[in-house]
Amino acid sequence: MASLSIRIDLDPEGRIGPGKIELLEAIRREGSISAAGRAMDMSYRRAWDLVDETARICGQSVVASQAGGKHGGGARLTEYGEELIARYRAIEKAAQKAARTELQALESGRRRPASATDVKVRAKGAA
């Protein structure tokens, strides 16, 4: 089945996409960065780097972590981290709804005549 993947450029050198959002959702579910990383088959270092990169791109913390110790550490999403997931998923849902007909056409192999807009976009991109 054809699908749509959304990446949002919030910073000239960084973007938020499905991988970072899935990691935040895993942190919410697992209660720790290391457990979320394991659940996604990535190292703690990689998971932490992605959390740090997301915070840098957004300009604020998305995860609040507590250092380990006698009772172990943990992590939870900040209010902004929760908002980021909600807004990303809302954008993704709206985009999927808007693109549904075109994705179905691509999947079935149907052709449609090029519109004037398509021609302008191609011409502009070709220049």
Rosetta blueprint (number, residue, H / E / L):
1 M L
2 A L
3 S L
4 L L
5 S L
6 I L
7 R L
8 I E
9 D E
10 L E
11 D E
12 P L
13 E L
14 G E
15 R E
16 I E
17 G L
18 P H
19 G H
20 K H
21 I H
22 E H
23 L H
24 L H
25 E H
26 A H
27 I H
28 R H
29 R H
30 E H
31 G L
32 S L
33 I H
34 S H
35 A H
36 A H
37 G H
38 R H
39 A H
40 M L
41 D L
42 M L
43 S L
44 Y H
45 R H
46 R H
47 A H
48 W H
49 D H
50 L H
51 V H
52 D H
53 E H
54 T H
55 A H
56 R H
57 I H
58 C H
59 G L
60 Q L
61 S L
62 V L
63 V E
64 A E
65 S E
66 Q E
67 A L
68 G L
69 G L
70 K L
71 H L
72 G L
73 G L
74 G E
75 A E
76 R E
77 L E
78 T L
79 E H
80 Y H
81 G H
82 E H
83 E H
84 L H
85 I H
86 A H
87 R H
88 Y H
89 R H
90 A H
91 I H
92 E H
93 K H
94 A H
95 A H
96 Q H
97 K H
98 A H
99 A H
100 R H
101 T H
102 E H
103 L H
104 Q H
105 A H
106 L H
107 E H
108 S H
109 G L
110 R L
111 R L
112 R L
113 P L
114 A L
115 S L
116 A H
117 T H
118 D H
119 V H
120 K H
121 V H
122 R H
123 A H
124 K H
125 G H
126 A H
127 A L
